[in-house]
């Protein structure tokens, strides 16, 4: 006769405990990231809901000013226009036009005027004189999938404030003012504010907790062994060992 008996073995059990501990740790880390990301998105929403304030000459911390609505006055320097590529609008590929904006104090701020393509480049409006603008402050960031810009060829794939400042031979803030609104029929198309902050940590936490439970279940099933028993139900192998 044969039956199954639960007999946990040391090596598989220790390996399982180690892997489960690692998975639970990853899940807990994702929970902490979820809390942090949720608070960040709430802060962004609060900043976006506030009225525009005059942009100070010297910005505080990124946490205080990211996605704040600001207003400022100055003149555009159309002699230096930086086309950030590729950017799409309604399925069409084009650029975001970033232009230096000289304030009355003499300081230069980069302004993302919006989207334009080669097709509409001749229709771009370049207002002269003092302009009063309103926009949202963003701190540009390069993702792992974004290629490096090539300043020597004037090819820009993200708003690289450091290298753009070097090209302008002047210091610019690390934040960019993205125009807040678009005017129908006017190019570049303003209001191209992109908030790309994924918050998938809840799914990741559930995944790792689930994997830990699955691993525990697999370990439990794997530790049942087939044993040969006699008429009384005793393990024959154990009897042989005791003889």
Buried (B, 14 or more C-beta within 10 A) or exposed (E): EEEEEEEEEEEEEEEBEEBBEBBBEBBEBBBEBBEEBEEBEEBBEEBBEEEBEEBEEEBEEEEEBBBBBBBBEBBBBEEBBBBBEEBEBEEEEBBBBBBBBBBEEEBBBBBBBBBBBEEBBEEBEEEEEEEEBBBBBBBBEEEEEEEEBEBEEEBBBBBBBEBBBEBBEBEBBBBBBBBBEBEEEEBBBBBBBEEEEEEEBBEBBEBBBEBBEEBBEEBEEEBEEEBEBEEEEEBEEEEEEEE
